[in-house]
Amino acid sequence: MENCTKDDDMLQNGIVVFQMVIYIPVLSLGIPLNMTAFWVFCCKLKKWTETRVYMINLMIADSFLLFALPFLIHFTKYNHPIDKLCGYFINRLMSIGIITVVAADRYLAIKYPLKAKVLRSPQKAAFASGFLWIVIICVMSLIKKLEDRGQDELCFEKSSIKPSVITLCAIIVGFFIPLIILSYCSIQVIAELTRKKNENCHKEKLVRKAVYIVSANMTVFIICFLPLHVGHLLRFIMDSISSNCSAIRRVNNFVHLASVLANTNCCLDAICYYFVNKEFKEASPKLAKSKSEASEEAEIQLPHITH
């Protein structure tokens, strides 16, 4: 059977060059930004909050992904497995999961501040993060075992042209459902902040900055991860309709390029969630002043989502 994933050397070298062009600035910015953010969240903040727990887990996942990038360039060129446990892909999925949980946590804190006092705590955030790590590691290991990918040259890269329903389910559960959750939560938060802006015209600037932050988080998530997973869906469709190898190779090349874009997220996370989230901290307590006394007490929790 013809190998539909094997490209000519010129194209392979072109992908490696493209990776280097993107990954060198990503590494140059991402490593110091993540190290600085990690130092602040772990050493400088006095109080443990829900977001502090989530951000530390996100930075761990992003840091592992960052340090894997130089090896990824080498492995792409020489077609060696990234690692037996496929940790590179686990960290990417963990980043998607944590970003989605942060969006849901932010939505809960802003939309239902009274319920958030009961449902949110650093301990629950730690449990949710640990549970997410365990589920992702177990599911990825199970997929690799069920699909018998042990003979593939690259971890989780299909060398067969048989459609994989298991991989399709993993794409839907691992990305498209989180995308729906994150989009819904972000849109609801933006609507709530806009309503507060209309009620508090003198605080319009602070609220507008908070809206920009939520919009930026959602936009970065979509731009980074959507093309890659659309590419995986296209590959499933190509396999299902028994496309020729030329079409499958074009889809594979698109997936390789989209994967480079997806990996830039490990650098952008530090910018979106550390350097600009301070605006939420400034805006939230002042927005709370317009509420009733009970709601005011509850909305004091809002700064906790942006430490």
C-alpha positions as MATLAB code, in Angstrom:
seq = 'MENCTKDDDMLQNGIVVFQMVIYIPVLSLGIPLNMTAFWVFCCKLKKWTETRVYMINLMIADSFLLFALPFLIHFTKYNHPIDKLCGYFINRLMSIGIITVVAADRYLAIKYPLKAKVLRSPQKAAFASGFLWIVIICVMSLIKKLEDRGQDELCFEKSSIKPSVITLCAIIVGFFIPLIILSYCSIQVIAELTRKKNENCHKEKLVRKAVYIVSANMTVFIICFLPLHVGHLLRFIMDSISSNCSAIRRVNNFVHLASVLANTNCCLDAICYYFVNKEFKEASPKLAKSKSEASEEAEIQLPHITH';
ca = [
       0.000    0.000    0.000;
       1.300    3.477   -0.928;
       2.368    5.609    2.029;
       0.149    8.687    1.822;
       2.004   10.550    4.563;
       5.517   10.424    3.090;
       6.498   13.703    1.388;
       9.427   14.506   -0.873;
      12.571   15.882    0.737;
      12.115   19.400   -0.653;
       8.666   19.769    0.885;
       9.869   18.243    4.159;
      12.739   20.732    4.308;
      10.321   23.564    3.523;
       8.153   22.603    6.506;
      11.239   22.498    8.739;
      12.295   25.984    7.576;
       8.778   27.308    8.205;
       8.848   25.808   11.692;
      12.159   27.499   12.455;
      10.907   30.880   11.219;
       7.928   30.675   13.577;
       9.391   28.768   16.509;
      12.538   30.879   17.019;
      10.579   34.042   17.984;
       8.015   31.911   19.865;
      10.803   30.376   21.947;
      12.561   33.723   22.397;
       9.403   35.303   23.782;
       7.601   32.302   25.245;
      10.315   30.981   27.567;
      11.026   34.276   29.417;
       7.333   35.216   29.504;
       6.266   31.861   30.922;
       9.160   31.814   33.409;
       8.257   35.319   34.603;
       4.567   34.473   34.874;
       5.372   31.203   36.652;
       7.583   33.063   39.155;
       4.851   35.626   39.852;
       2.051   33.087   40.253;
       4.109   30.682   42.365;
       6.275   33.019   44.444;
       4.924   36.558   44.521;
       1.200   36.163   45.111;
       0.248   35.626   48.730;
      -3.272   34.289   48.390;
      -4.232   31.110   46.549;
      -7.168   31.692   44.207;
      -8.947   29.613   41.594;
      -7.239   31.356   38.712;
      -3.833   31.078   40.349;
      -4.280   27.286   40.383;
      -5.489   27.188   36.779;
      -2.738   29.508   35.542;
       0.012   27.418   37.124;
      -1.365   24.303   35.405;
      -1.637   26.183   32.108;
       1.933   27.408   32.401;
       3.163   23.880   33.150;
       1.456   22.570   30.008;
       2.693   25.497   27.911;
       6.234   25.185   29.252;
       6.456   21.492   28.368;
       5.156   22.316   24.915;
       7.677   25.163   24.538;
      10.632   22.982   25.464;
       9.410   20.325   23.018;
       9.533   22.671   20.016;
      13.275   22.328   19.227;
      12.928   18.545   19.325;
       9.812   18.778   17.151;
      11.828   20.472   14.382;
      14.405   17.683   14.522;
      11.790   14.932   14.576;
       9.877   16.455   11.664;
      13.047   16.449    9.561;
      14.138   12.919   10.422;
      10.735   11.292   11.100;
      11.532   10.089   14.614;
       8.871    9.659   17.296;
       8.505   12.642   19.599;
       8.183   10.410   22.671;
       6.553    7.126   23.569;
       3.960    8.743   25.836;
       3.102   11.438   23.281;
       3.453   14.124   25.931;
       3.620   16.807   23.266;
      -0.004   16.169   22.305;
      -1.089   15.741   25.915;
       0.219   19.213   26.764;
      -1.588   20.758   23.815;
      -4.888   19.188   24.892;
      -4.232   20.263   28.482;
      -3.789   23.855   27.322;
      -7.124   23.687   25.501;
      -8.800   22.176   28.567;
      -7.426   24.701   31.050;
      -8.257   27.696   28.835;
     -11.817   26.384   28.558;
     -12.106   25.854   32.323;
     -10.802   29.392   32.973;
     -13.451   30.798   30.614;
     -16.176   28.811   32.394;
     -14.847   29.878   35.787;
     -14.832   33.527   34.722;
     -18.391   33.169   33.392;
     -19.583   31.664   36.669;
     -17.933   34.386   38.753;
     -19.350   37.262   36.710;
     -22.754   35.902   35.723;
     -23.664   34.170   39.005;
     -21.559   35.807   41.747;
     -23.617   34.429   44.643;
     -23.490   30.826   43.414;
     -19.808   31.270   42.626;
     -19.040   31.733   46.321;
     -20.205   28.158   46.911;
     -19.059   26.494   43.690;
     -15.600   28.067   43.380;
     -12.561   27.505   45.596;
      -8.819   26.934   45.125;
      -9.221   23.355   46.333;
     -11.919   22.651   43.741;
      -9.771   24.271   41.064;
      -6.845   22.015   42.045;
      -9.101   18.949   41.919;
     -10.475   19.965   38.502;
      -6.967   20.517   37.139;
      -5.683   17.200   38.455;
      -8.726   15.390   37.116;
      -8.170   16.991   33.703;
      -4.526   15.853   33.598;
      -5.497   12.275   34.486;
      -8.360   12.091   31.964;
      -6.289   13.489   29.090;
      -3.316   11.202   29.764;
      -5.547    8.124   30.065;
      -7.602    8.940   26.972;
      -4.553    9.624   24.808;
      -2.927    6.397   25.965;
      -6.142    4.500   25.271;
      -6.426    5.960   21.776;
      -2.881    4.955   20.942;
      -3.518    1.423   22.210;
      -6.903    0.953   20.522;
      -5.695    2.228   17.164;
      -2.440    0.278   17.320;
      -0.393    3.295   16.256;
       2.831    1.755   17.512;
       4.178    1.322   13.971;
       3.582    4.944   12.929;
       6.653    7.042   12.370;
       5.307   10.058   14.240;
       3.259    9.964   17.407;
      -0.453   10.033   16.533;
       0.234   10.818   12.871;
      -1.740    8.384   10.738;
       0.154    6.392    8.164;
      -2.902    4.402    7.090;
      -5.771    5.680    4.974;
      -8.432    3.936    7.033;
     -10.853    6.447    8.632;
     -10.474    6.600   12.395;
     -13.756    7.075   14.271;
     -11.879    7.089   17.576;
      -9.727   10.002   16.462;
     -12.820   11.819   15.177;
     -14.459   11.478   18.596;
     -11.267   12.701   20.267;
     -11.213   15.785   18.027;
     -14.844   16.588   18.792;
     -14.548   16.042   22.544;
     -11.032   17.449   22.821;
     -11.563   20.635   20.832;
     -14.960   21.367   19.310;
     -16.928   20.910   22.537;
     -14.414   23.083   24.452;
     -14.691   25.630   21.614;
     -18.469   25.793   22.061;
     -18.129   26.132   25.841;
     -15.451   28.821   25.614;
     -17.345   30.785   22.939;
     -20.601   30.684   24.896;
     -18.965   31.703   28.177;
     -16.952   34.474   26.550;
     -19.962   35.910   24.708;
     -22.021   35.838   27.907;
     -19.251   37.562   29.878;
     -18.900   40.232   27.189;
     -22.673   40.811   27.263;
     -22.651   41.085   31.058;
     -19.708   43.487   31.060;
     -21.362   45.578   28.346;
     -24.512   45.786   30.448;
     -22.450   46.927   33.417;
     -20.714   49.482   31.235;
     -24.093   50.966   30.328;
     -25.018   51.109   34.010;
     -21.682   52.666   34.984;
     -20.799   55.153   32.284;
     -18.032   56.729   34.388;
     -16.227   53.358   34.467;
     -16.612   52.759   30.745;
     -12.870   52.703   30.049;
     -12.137   49.971   32.603;
     -15.025   47.804   31.439;
     -14.056   48.272   27.808;
     -10.559   46.979   28.596;
     -12.053   43.915   30.303;
     -14.211   43.256   27.232;
     -11.124   43.496   25.032;
      -9.383   40.905   27.202;
     -12.203   38.350   26.913;
     -12.473   39.013   23.175;
      -8.701   38.629   22.743;
      -8.642   35.349   24.690;
     -11.418   33.878   22.545;
      -9.921   35.170   19.285;
      -6.446   33.793   20.033;
      -7.933   30.413   20.958;
      -9.917   30.208   17.711;
      -7.095   31.420   15.455;
      -4.539   29.077   17.010;
      -6.513   25.868   17.308;
      -9.408   25.919   14.815;
      -7.373   25.489   11.576;
      -5.538   22.462   12.987;
      -8.681   20.632   14.014;
     -10.469   21.535   10.776;
      -7.478   19.929    9.063;
      -7.942   16.764   11.135;
     -11.630   16.694   10.143;
     -10.664   17.086    6.491;
      -8.272   14.154    6.856;
     -11.087   12.014    8.287;
     -13.310   12.993    5.348;
     -10.536   12.222    2.848;
     -10.033    8.790    4.388;
     -13.798    8.133    4.472;
     -14.295    8.846    0.776;
     -11.130    6.967   -0.219;
      -9.371    9.975   -1.699;
      -6.170    9.548   -3.632;
      -2.825    9.988   -1.936;
      -2.203   13.343   -3.571;
      -5.270   14.859   -1.873;
      -4.390   13.243    1.456;
      -0.855   14.628    1.278;
      -2.204   18.139    0.692;
      -4.392   17.816    3.777;
      -1.440   16.467    5.773;
       0.689   19.428    4.707;
      -2.083   21.787    5.812;
      -2.212   19.996    9.176;
       1.559   20.374    9.588;
       1.366   24.118    8.928;
      -1.704   24.556   11.124;
       0.090   22.669   13.892;
       2.833   25.298   13.840;
       0.186   27.991   14.277;
      -1.416   26.041   17.131;
       1.910   25.782   18.942;
       2.291   29.574   19.037;
      -0.470   29.512   21.646;
       2.037   28.468   24.319;
       3.636   31.900   23.907;
       0.431   33.916   23.509;
      -1.153   32.470   26.664;
       1.342   34.299   28.861;
       0.501   37.598   27.190;
      -3.266   37.149   27.271;
      -3.600   35.777   30.793;
      -0.811   37.548   32.652;
      -0.010   40.964   31.236;
      -3.537   42.092   30.389;
      -5.697   40.305   32.952;
      -4.698   42.930   35.520;
      -7.377   45.110   33.917;
     -10.043   42.746   35.271;
      -8.590   43.239   38.713;
      -8.976   46.998   38.349;
     -12.436   46.926   36.810;
     -14.197   44.298   38.910;
     -14.253   45.907   42.377;
     -15.514   49.197   40.932;
     -18.237   47.466   38.957;
     -19.392   45.791   42.145;
     -20.267   49.150   43.721;
     -23.326   49.518   41.513;
     -24.923   46.299   42.814;
     -27.123   45.724   45.799;
     -25.386   45.024   49.115;
     -25.689   41.243   48.734;
     -24.444   41.258   45.176;
     -21.705   43.669   46.107;
     -20.325   41.207   48.631;
     -20.448   38.413   46.084;
     -18.744   40.383   43.311;
     -15.730   40.983   45.504;
     -14.859   37.491   44.253;
     -14.282   38.887   40.755;
     -10.675   39.922   41.330;
      -9.936   36.316   42.163;
     -10.377   35.328   38.541;
      -7.683   37.712   37.384;
      -4.848   37.432   39.855;
];
